[in-house]
């Protein structure tokens, strides 16, 4: 099983309180902790990386997902599991969110930064494949060297650029992108709906609040300066504004 999304445990959470008590069990009174931040990984039963997924090609042949994406420049829509052909859901939404947060390594060059679980009925028969995002290590990479989209706006850059800025970077070490015009109509619909919803939410004021967290990081002393919050807000806001223009939203 793989590590999944991060969970934040408050002090009111029973598990969090138990952990804090355990941490304090051998500490002298003067050194006992009163506050702590808990971050835990969620274990997703049955999770597998996308590089293990067998998908169905347009000809009906069974091929690895990496081979399909390289050939068709789009995500697969059908998988082969336990002898059954079943639909794949969620990849396009993950790619859209990846664009919104500038995750340049969204699926990963080896398709190991995201994966799937198989949904089954009561007797174990596979019904569908649900995409799962597990690794967000290259998020908020708005202007990094890895970001091919941002690089495409630099006229004097000699590095590889996108042919179509609507194309979707899915790995830092890939030599090609998922091409927007190659998406199937249903895939394009999910991608655009997710992207549009995200752009509607990510207004400048909302981004600032999201980053600042009601000044929660500066309760007893300054850890995050206002100038840093403003700089991060400006970077993210400028990025999503450019995305809106790129996709005519």
Phi, psi and omega in degrees: 000147184255162174287136181250214185292155181280141175244139177256124181257125177276172181292340179283346181286132183302317180297317180298317179297318179298319179295318179298318178297321178295319180296329182270352189301327182246013179268142174294157183309322183289343184249008181291140179278141177248337179222147178202153176256128182247127175235127182230152176266139178270128177274125183256109183297131176082006182294142173220147175293154179297337181291351177260355186282128174264124184243171182254122179284170180299333179278353183096356181285152177268125182220157174296150181301320181300320179294320180297312182297319179296325182281315188258347181060034175206162177289155175285159178244349180227140178238160177245114183227123178052041177079004180244143174267120185228156181285154176251130181237139167107346183296317183296323178294320177298318179296322179294316178294323176302321177293319183296327181254012178055045175275096185287346181242042191306304176268337181090145180303326179259013182058042180243005177263003175205163182198214188203163167232153179260125175272132184234159176275188186297337181256012175088006180284129181294134181250320181197166174251129179247123180290146181224132177262129184238334189232116182245030188298336180252023175290157180061029178268060189298316187232020179290165181299336182282342188279101183290328178298309180296323180298332182291347177266001181261104187297334185259003178288136179263358179283167181298139178236166178283138174292320178232121184293350175279348177297162192240113175288131181235358178202145181291331186252013178281150178261006178209167178245165166287125188269127184304316183287348178271349178297140174293156181309316180294322178293318180296322180297313180296316180300311184290322177298316179294316180297315181297316179298318179296318180294326178293326180279324188274058171282162186303317181295320180293318178299316180299317179293322180297320181283318185286329179053046179053034178062025184296336182280350185243033185297309183256340175200163183282117176248327179238113182285150180301324180297325179290320177298314181297319181294316179295322178296316180297318181296312181292318181298316179296322181294312182290330176296321178291323176299318179301320177291319181300318182262011177055044178256000000 
